[in-house]
């Protein structure tokens, strides 16, 4: 499904706006990825810590890990998105070094892409929580369904509105993932602890535990992850959007 998403989405985008439209999408995605340098890796840390705890013996502590990681990730990525938008929107001529029409299009779509960026990182914490609960098969099924939804939205919208259709497809995928993942986690936890659907709490001690592990894991991910966005910037500035 991921391969199909890439092929169909890119093919439809090229049909709608040419190779330059695909180049625009690629360089904007790369630019947004760079702000992940501020990611402290709460998602992977929460998954690791949750997996070590027996839900039958200590459901409250398990929930504290999930809640704290969710609150930190939501706040952190919201802040990163705001900072990123302020930086990119004021330097759009450098990011998109070509036609003014592309610069305006990039400026218009950046808020939607940054919002999707925040929602996707909330989804990452929740799907990591599902795997931490040893329900990885449910995370896989959810990923399949969410990607199919993204594919359908792309097929529907990209021929009509181009690059915005790709962004809306990703947003739909991540919103569905957040909603269903939250329901799965809640349904699992309520068997062992009395909770309400929207009861989320922060623990300072839990945060310290999560933070210690996350920084070590995230350092390697960030170094590897910077290759693609930096290479796309260089290509965009030397060879153009096409």
HUPE-V213858 format. One record per residue. N is the residue number from 1. PHI is phi in whole degrees, 0 to 359 (* if undefined). PSI is psi as a letter, one per 40 degrees, with the letter a starting at -180 (* if undefined). BURIAL is 1 if it has 16 or more other C-alpha atoms within 10 Angstrom, else 0. Layout:
N&PHI&PSI&BURIAL ; N&PHI&PSI&BURIAL
This chain:
1&*&d&0 ; 2&297&d&0 ; 3&296&d&0 ; 4&296&d&0 ; 5&302&d&1 ; 6&297&d&0 ; 7&296&d&0 ; 8&293&d&1 ; 9&300&d&1 ; 10&292&d&1 ; 11&297&d&0 ; 12&295&d&1 ; 13&293&d&1 ; 14&297&d&1 ; 15&298&d&0 ; 16&280&d&1 ; 17&231&e&0 ; 18&82&i&0 ; 19&297&d&1 ; 20&297&d&1 ; 21&295&d&1 ; 22&293&d&1 ; 23&297&d&1 ; 24&298&d&1 ; 25&300&d&1 ; 26&296&d&1 ; 27&286&d&1 ; 28&291&d&1 ; 29&298&d&1 ; 30&295&d&1 ; 31&298&d&1 ; 32&293&d&1 ; 33&297&d&1 ; 34&299&d&1 ; 35&288&e&0 ; 36&293&e&1 ; 37&299&d&1 ; 38&272&e&0 ; 39&287&h&1 ; 40&263&e&1 ; 41&74&f&1 ; 42&295&d&1 ; 43&298&d&1 ; 44&292&d&1 ; 45&293&d&1 ; 46&297&d&1 ; 47&300&d&1 ; 48&295&d&1 ; 49&289&d&1 ; 50&297&d&1 ; 51&296&d&1 ; 52&276&e&0 ; 53&254&h&0 ; 54&280&h&0 ; 55&293&d&1 ; 56&286&d&0 ; 57&272&d&0 ; 58&215&g&0 ; 59&295&d&1 ; 60&293&d&0 ; 61&294&d&1 ; 62&300&d&1 ; 63&295&d&1 ; 64&300&d&1 ; 65&299&d&1 ; 66&296&d&1 ; 67&297&d&1 ; 68&296&d&1 ; 69&297&d&1 ; 70&294&d&1 ; 71&295&d&1 ; 72&297&d&1 ; 73&296&d&1 ; 74&297&d&1 ; 75&293&d&0 ; 76&296&d&1 ; 77&286&d&1 ; 78&294&d&1 ; 79&295&d&0 ; 80&299&d&1 ; 81&295&d&1 ; 82&295&d&0 ; 83&297&d&0 ; 84&300&d&1 ; 85&297&d&1 ; 86&298&d&0 ; 87&291&d&0 ; 88&290&d&1 ; 89&294&d&1 ; 90&269&e&0 ; 91&229&f&0 ; 92&295&d&1 ; 93&293&d&1 ; 94&280&d&0 ; 95&293&d&1 ; 96&246&g&1 ; 97&275&f&1 ; 98&225&b&1 ; 99&297&i&0 ; 100&296&d&0 ; 101&297&d&0 ; 102&292&d&1 ; 103&297&d&1 ; 104&292&d&0 ; 105&297&d&0 ; 106&297&d&1 ; 107&299&d&1 ; 108&290&d&0 ; 109&268&e&0 ; 110&304&d&1 ; 111&302&d&1 ; 112&295&d&0 ; 113&292&d&1 ; 114&290&d&1 ; 115&296&d&1 ; 116&298&d&1 ; 117&301&d&1 ; 118&295&d&1 ; 119&297&d&1 ; 120&296&d&1 ; 121&282&d&1 ; 122&294&d&1 ; 123&299&d&1 ; 124&297&d&1 ; 125&296&d&1 ; 126&290&d&1 ; 127&291&d&1 ; 128&295&d&1 ; 129&297&d&1 ; 130&298&d&1 ; 131&295&d&1 ; 132&296&d&1 ; 133&279&e&1 ; 134&65&f&0 ; 135&239&f&1 ; 136&302&d&0 ; 137&295&d&0 ; 138&291&d&0 ; 139&297&d&1 ; 140&293&d&0 ; 141&299&d&0 ; 142&297&d&1 ; 143&299&d&1 ; 144&297&d&0 ; 145&297&d&0 ; 146&295&d&1 ; 147&290&d&1 ; 148&296&d&1 ; 149&299&d&1 ; 150&301&d&1 ; 151&299&d&1 ; 152&295&d&0 ; 153&296&d&1 ; 154&297&d&1 ; 155&299&d&1 ; 156&285&d&0 ; 157&260&d&1 ; 158&301&d&1 ; 159&297&e&1 ; 160&266&d&0 ; 161&233&e&0 ; 162&65&b&1 ; 163&301&d&1 ; 164&296&d&1 ; 165&297&d&1 ; 166&296&d&1 ; 167&295&d&1 ; 168&292&d&1 ; 169&298&d&1 ; 170&295&d&1 ; 171&296&d&1 ; 172&300&d&1 ; 173&301&d&1 ; 174&286&d&1 ; 175&296&d&1 ; 176&299&d&1 ; 177&299&d&1 ; 178&300&d&1 ; 179&296&d&0 ; 180&290&d&1 ; 181&298&d&1 ; 182&297&d&1 ; 183&295&d&0 ; 184&297&d&1 ; 185&296&d&1 ; 186&298&d&1 ; 187&297&d&0 ; 188&286&d&0 ; 189&290&d&1 ; 190&292&e&0 ; 191&287&d&0 ; 192&239&e&0 ; 193&211&i&0 ; 194&279&h&0 ; 195&219&i&0 ; 196&258&i&0 ; 197&299&d&0 ; 198&247&f&0 ; 199&274&h&0 ; 200&229&h&0 ; 201&229&i&0 ; 202&254&h&1 ; 203&235&h&0 ; 204&296&d&0 ; 205&295&d&0 ; 206&296&d&1 ; 207&301&d&1 ; 208&298&d&0 ; 209&297&d&0 ; 210&296&d&1 ; 211&294&d&1 ; 212&300&d&0 ; 213&284&d&1 ; 214&296&d&1 ; 215&297&d&0 ; 216&295&d&0 ; 217&290&d&0 ; 218&286&d&1 ; 219&302&d&0 ; 220&294&d&0 ; 221&299&d&0 ; 222&292&d&1 ; 223&297&d&0 ; 224&293&d&0 ; 225&284&e&0 ; 226&282&e&0 ; 227&300&d&0 ; 228&295&d&0 ; 229&298&d&1 ; 230&294&d&1 ; 231&294&d&0 ; 232&290&d&1 ; 233&300&d&1 ; 234&296&d&0 ; 235&298&d&0 ; 236&299&d&1 ; 237&276&d&0 ; 238&258&d&0 ; 239&240&e&0 ; 240&91&i&0 ; 241&296&d&1 ; 242&299&*&0
